[in-house]
Amino acid sequence: MSHAPQIKIPATYMRGGTSKGVFFNRDDLPEAARVPGAARDALLLRVIGSPDPYGKHTDGMGGATSSTSKTVILSKSDSPDHDVDYLFGQVSIDKPYIDWSGNCGNLTAAVGSFAISNGLVAAQRIPEDGVVTVRIWQANIEKTIVAHVPVSNGQVQETGDFELDGVTFPAAEVKIDFMDPADGDGAMFPTGNLVDDLDVPGVGTLKATMINAGIPTIFLNAEQIGYCGAELQGDINEDAKALARFETIRAHGALRMGLIQDLAEAANRQHTPKVAFVAPPREYLASSGKKVGADEVDLLVRALSMGKLHHAMMGTAAVAIGTAAAIPGTLVNLAAGGGERDSVRFGHPSGTLRVGGEARRQGDQWVVSKASMSRSARVLMEGWVRVPGDAV
């Protein structure tokens, strides 16, 4: 019996922020995988090693967590206002499914680096030394992101002394601006309210701020759901009942936000919306053992991604946090002490993160023009990824 031999595809394995994933130039993919559809999904699932009933990704490039089961496809942009088009796929670990409904803010930090190193940014825009402003079109959510990538001797500068909680080693700082981060037509609050009463059968009626900024996110008060906001991964992820409850909340929130039309659809939309809970500052020990003092943060935030508590904070959720914090009256803003602010430092399981947001009232709506944060990125490996020829 004959079997199709393996094929090899140029790829780069990169860390961006607190995530890592497999990056491709769209033109390097097999022709059938250059467009949306079953062939593309089948290829990327095989690259990552999903679905894996063992939950290990032993036979693929994935890391069997939401932060490490990611794929990115980049191409030179057709738009004169952008350098690169960025498409993100969140790969399910145990299901044959890729969620294309949202962005990955962490991997955004690596997009500019890849674009420069792979000829997707015009050579005349790259100085010998300095910073390259890479204009990114985020194709999943149809938004502009601007990455400020340091360059030394005409090459991307990856090493440095910028420290990011949730990442073991320091690296060069990459500043990122998420322009007009509100989803769709700019209506950040799909219900029209800064805070809603969200009825969740079997759970109760919960105060919730539901926002479309960076990524659709449902914010809850930690105290109302029995937490203090200082929880680490094991406190949530080892509690099957808690995870099921969060998924129920997420599904009903998605329905209330208009992201799905039927509760059953939530199972096939794992990437969005996110669920997060907030609390006022308090001292806690981060997952590294480092003490985070109450005076070091404005509030505490814990967020779930792909059904599990995230080990740090998703970049897109950080955008949602910064946006909501800038708008007086949201649960995020109130947990930070209320009032007007243009930035917030929050505590997450791995440490702290600062994110800025520029908000203004326009008529009877709030508009946020930009959310900003700093991340870092690094190439881990480059060459070819191999998959069986019948995977496409």
Stockholm file with secondary structure:
# STOCKHOLM 1.0

chainA/1-392         MSHAPQIKIPATYMRGGTSKGVFFNRDDLPEAARVPGAARDALLLRVIGSPDPYGKHTDGMGGATSSTSKTVILSKSDSPDHDVDYLFGQVSIDKPYIDWSGNCGNLTAAVGSFAISNGLVAAQRIPEDGVVTVRIWQANIEKTIVAHVPVSNGQVQETGDFELDGVTFPAAEVKIDFMDPADGDGAMFPTGNLVDDLDVPGVGTLKATMINAGIPTIFLNAEQIGYCGAELQGDINEDAKALARFETIRAHGALRMGLIQDLAEAANRQHTPKVAFVAPPREYLASSGKKVGADEVDLLVRALSMGKLHHAMMGTAAVAIGTAAAIPGTLVNLAAGGGERDSVRFGHPSGTLRVGGEARRQGDQWVVSKASMSRSARVLMEGWVRVPGDAV
#=GR chainA/1-392 SS CCCCCEEEEEEEEEEETTEEEEEEEGGGSCGGGSSSSHHHHHHHHHHHTCSCTTSSCTTSSCCSSTTTSEEEEEEECSSTTCSEEEEEEEECSSSSCEECSSCCHHHHHHHHHHHHHTTCSCGGGCCSSEEEEEEEEETTTTEEEEEEEEEETTEECCCCSBCCTTCSSCBCCEEEEEESCBSTTSCCCTTSCSSEEEEETTTEEEEEEEEEBSSEEEEEEGGGGTCCSCCCHHHHHTCHHHHHHHHHHHHHHHHHHTSCSSGGGGGGCCSSSEEEEEECCCCEECTTSCEECGGGCSEEEEEEETTEECSSCCHHHHHHHHHHHTSTTSHHHHHTTSSCCSEEEEEETTEEEEEEEEEEEETTEEEEEEEEEEECEEEEEEEEEEEEGGGC
#=GC SS_cons         CCCCCEEEEEEEEEEETTEEEEEEEGGGSCGGGSSSSHHHHHHHHHHHTCSCTTSSCTTSSCCSSTTTSEEEEEEECSSTTCSEEEEEEEECSSSSCEECSSCCHHHHHHHHHHHHHTTCSCGGGCCSSEEEEEEEEETTTTEEEEEEEEEETTEECCCCSBCCTTCSSCBCCEEEEEESCBSTTSCCCTTSCSSEEEEETTTEEEEEEEEEBSSEEEEEEGGGGTCCSCCCHHHHHTCHHHHHHHHHHHHHHHHHHTSCSSGGGGGGCCSSSEEEEEECCCCEECTTSCEECGGGCSEEEEEEETTEECSSCCHHHHHHHHHHHTSTTSHHHHHTTSSCCSEEEEEETTEEEEEEEEEEEETTEEEEEEEEEEECEEEEEEEEEEEEGGGC
//
